[in-house]
Amino acid sequence: MTIILTYDLHKDHEQVKDGLIKLGWKKNIKGTNFGGLTPSFSLLPNTTLVKENTTVDQSLEDLLSVTTKSNIISAFSSEINNWKSYNPINNRELLKGFPALMAKKKIS
């Protein structure tokens, strides 16, 4: 399954995010634009990450492996399989040099 994880912390935001990225979590998601014809590469919000081939339970275990329970204000995790996004950053610039990222609904 592809899982999306979003969380709010008291402190250590960058260290927690870096720790999750080392565990295979990604801060970008690939898909297509609203019309479904143009490849789109979207950055997720700052404390939201995505990972393929994991579970909701594992996502929370991953979060707890890089921070303490007392540091977590809230966390939400869910399977993601049908989504749309809006990201005003120029997708052409994001995709430059990453032709493999052009596939529909793949995680980067």
N, C-alpha and C positions, 0 to 999 in steps of 0.2 A: 504494500500500500504506500501511497504518497501521503505524508502527514505534514500538516502545517502546525507550527507551535508559536504561540505568542505569549509574552510574559511581561510583568511589571516588577521591578526590583527596587529595594531601598537604596542600594549602592552597587558599585563594581560592575556597571553595565558592560563596559568594553571587555573586561576580563571574562565575564560569563559568556558573552557572544563569541569571543575568540576561542574559548574552551569548547563551545558547541560546534563551531566550525571545524575544529580539530577532530571532532567525532563524526564529521561528515555532513553536518547541517549546512545549508546554502542560504545566502541572502538574496538570491536572484531566482526568478522563475521565468521560463520561456513558454510562449504560446503564440497566439495570433491576435491581431487587433480586433476591435469591435465588429468589423465587417467580416472577419474570419479569413481574410485573404493575405494580409501582410504579416510576416513574422514579427513578433513583438518580444522584447526582452525587458522584463520589469523588475525593478528593485523593490523588495518588500520593505514595509515600515521598519524602523530601527530595531525594535525588539520582537521581530517576527522572522522566523526561519522556516525552511522547508527541507524535507528529506525523503528520498525514495527508499523502498524496501525496509520499512520500519513499522512500528505499531504505535498506537496512542499511548499504551502503557510504557513502551520503551522510551518514547519522547519525554515523558515526565521523569523517568529514571535518569535519562541523559541530563536533564536540567538539574536534578538533585545531585548528580555526580560532579557538577562544576560550581555549585553554590550550596548554601545552607538553607534549610526550610525557613529559618527566621529572616532571611534576606528576600524571600519571595513574597510579594504583595498579592499577586494573582498569576495564574497560568492557565492557558486554554490550549487544548490540542484536539485536532479533528482530522479525519481523512479528507483529502481534497481531490476531486476528480472533475469538477465542472466549475470553471471560474472565468471571470473577466477582470481586467485591471485597468487602472488609469495611472499613468506615470508621465508627467510632462517632460521628463528628460528625453532628449532626442535619441530614439531607438537606433538610428543609423550610426550614431557615435558609439553607443554601447556595443553594437554588433561588430564594429570594425575590428577585424583581426580574429573574429570568432565564428567562422562559417559553420562550425558544428553546432552552434547554438540556434540555428535557424529552424530546427525541427519543431513541429507543433506539439504543444503540451509536454515538453520534456523539461526536466529540472537541470539547472546548470550547476 
